[in-house]
């Protein structure tokens, strides 16, 4: 659970699905920057900031009936509600799927042709840049180390991002990153456009 303390007001947040470490980090960072004191306005602000990457997101203040204790808790539902279909990631097995490989520093060391088409530049222009280079700046997680630490813990990340291509156009993508998916120190990320 993410928490923020402002002049006696303790606000925490839970994000769902609980295994989306990238969403959880977005929520933690947004809650940490929050300056408002009204919990419903805090929830609305978090929801508004996440909407570009997670268009179905809903954030709401936990009702008093649902909670124990005096802390205010905001629930953030990536898919709009606590119940949603389980994630199906069989698409990563398709050889036509965009695939990039990053080294231990987060630098792209490989990109297939599908990734080059998705990112916009030629594959050679992707290689040598770092993860996040093509993510819209206001849709990035500020602390990439927290995301890399989550990948170390869970061995896999599954979330969404907003890519900004070299030509300036944007597209929302779903991605799956596998720790050491291409050997030790070589993480593989599969991406596909959301339609």
URNORUR-V568603 format. One record per residue. N is the residue number from 1. D_CENTER is the distance of its C-alpha to the mean C-alpha in Angstrom with 2 decimals. Layout:
n->N d_center->D_CENTER
n->N d_center->D_CENTER
//
This chain:
n->1 d_center->15.96
n->2 d_center->15.09
n->3 d_center->18.30
n->4 d_center->19.99
n->5 d_center->23.77
n->6 d_center->25.62
n->7 d_center->29.42
n->8 d_center->29.82
n->9 d_center->26.93
n->10 d_center->24.52
n->11 d_center->21.27
n->12 d_center->18.73
n->13 d_center->15.65
n->14 d_center->14.47
n->15 d_center->11.33
n->16 d_center->11.87
n->17 d_center->11.48
n->18 d_center->11.98
n->19 d_center->10.77
n->20 d_center->7.01
n->21 d_center->6.80
n->22 d_center->3.31
n->23 d_center->4.35
n->24 d_center->7.55
n->25 d_center->7.33
n->26 d_center->6.67
n->27 d_center->9.50
n->28 d_center->11.52
n->29 d_center->11.71
n->30 d_center->12.64
n->31 d_center->15.10
n->32 d_center->16.56
n->33 d_center->17.40
n->34 d_center->18.87
n->35 d_center->22.63
n->36 d_center->23.73
n->37 d_center->25.79
n->38 d_center->25.65
n->39 d_center->23.01
n->40 d_center->22.87
n->41 d_center->22.28
n->42 d_center->19.51
n->43 d_center->17.82
n->44 d_center->18.56
n->45 d_center->17.18
n->46 d_center->13.78
n->47 d_center->13.77
n->48 d_center->15.03
n->49 d_center->12.49
n->50 d_center->9.52
n->51 d_center->11.81
n->52 d_center->11.35
n->53 d_center->7.87
n->54 d_center->8.69
n->55 d_center->12.49
n->56 d_center->13.73
n->57 d_center->12.22
n->58 d_center->15.10
n->59 d_center->15.69
n->60 d_center->19.16
n->61 d_center->21.38
n->62 d_center->22.64
n->63 d_center->26.27
n->64 d_center->28.98
n->65 d_center->30.10
n->66 d_center->26.89
n->67 d_center->26.75
n->68 d_center->28.98
n->69 d_center->29.59
n->70 d_center->29.33
n->71 d_center->25.74
n->72 d_center->23.75
n->73 d_center->20.56
n->74 d_center->17.94
n->75 d_center->16.25
n->76 d_center->12.94
n->77 d_center->12.86
n->78 d_center->10.01
n->79 d_center->12.97
n->80 d_center->15.53
n->81 d_center->17.40
n->82 d_center->17.51
n->83 d_center->18.90
n->84 d_center->17.27
n->85 d_center->18.11
n->86 d_center->16.96
n->87 d_center->14.53
n->88 d_center->16.83
n->89 d_center->15.89
n->90 d_center->19.47
n->91 d_center->18.67
n->92 d_center->17.62
n->93 d_center->21.34
n->94 d_center->22.55
n->95 d_center->23.95
n->96 d_center->23.16
n->97 d_center->19.36
n->98 d_center->17.72
n->99 d_center->17.49
n->100 d_center->16.91
n->101 d_center->17.90
n->102 d_center->17.04
n->103 d_center->19.49
n->104 d_center->19.20
n->105 d_center->18.72
n->106 d_center->15.69
n->107 d_center->18.14
n->108 d_center->18.30
n->109 d_center->21.58
n->110 d_center->21.65
n->111 d_center->20.54
n->112 d_center->22.30
n->113 d_center->23.86
n->114 d_center->21.31
n->115 d_center->18.57
n->116 d_center->21.09
n->117 d_center->21.64
n->118 d_center->17.98
n->119 d_center->17.42
n->120 d_center->20.88
n->121 d_center->22.93
n->122 d_center->25.01
n->123 d_center->23.55
n->124 d_center->25.50
n->125 d_center->23.69
n->126 d_center->20.25
n->127 d_center->21.80
n->128 d_center->22.25
n->129 d_center->19.25
n->130 d_center->16.26
n->131 d_center->12.67
n->132 d_center->11.06
n->133 d_center->14.53
n->134 d_center->13.79
n->135 d_center->10.65
n->136 d_center->12.12
n->137 d_center->12.87
n->138 d_center->12.19
n->139 d_center->8.63
n->140 d_center->7.90
n->141 d_center->7.29
n->142 d_center->11.06
n->143 d_center->11.60
n->144 d_center->10.49
n->145 d_center->13.07
n->146 d_center->11.30
n->147 d_center->8.57
n->148 d_center->11.72
n->149 d_center->13.56
n->150 d_center->11.32
n->151 d_center->11.88
n->152 d_center->15.51
n->153 d_center->15.79
n->154 d_center->14.34
n->155 d_center->15.18
n->156 d_center->12.33
n->157 d_center->8.57
n->158 d_center->7.81
n->159 d_center->4.97
n->160 d_center->5.32
n->161 d_center->6.04
n->162 d_center->9.33
n->163 d_center->11.87
n->164 d_center->15.02
n->165 d_center->17.85
n->166 d_center->20.85
n->167 d_center->22.91
n->168 d_center->20.64
n->169 d_center->19.59
n->170 d_center->16.04
n->171 d_center->14.42
n->172 d_center->11.35
n->173 d_center->10.38
n->174 d_center->9.28
n->175 d_center->9.00
n->176 d_center->10.42
n->177 d_center->11.20
n->178 d_center->14.47
n->179 d_center->15.91
n->180 d_center->19.32
n->181 d_center->19.17
n->182 d_center->21.78
n->183 d_center->23.74
n->184 d_center->23.45
n->185 d_center->21.19
n->186 d_center->19.96
n->187 d_center->16.42
n->188 d_center->15.97
n->189 d_center->13.06
n->190 d_center->13.97
n->191 d_center->12.77
n->192 d_center->14.28
n->193 d_center->14.66
n->194 d_center->14.15
n->195 d_center->17.60
//
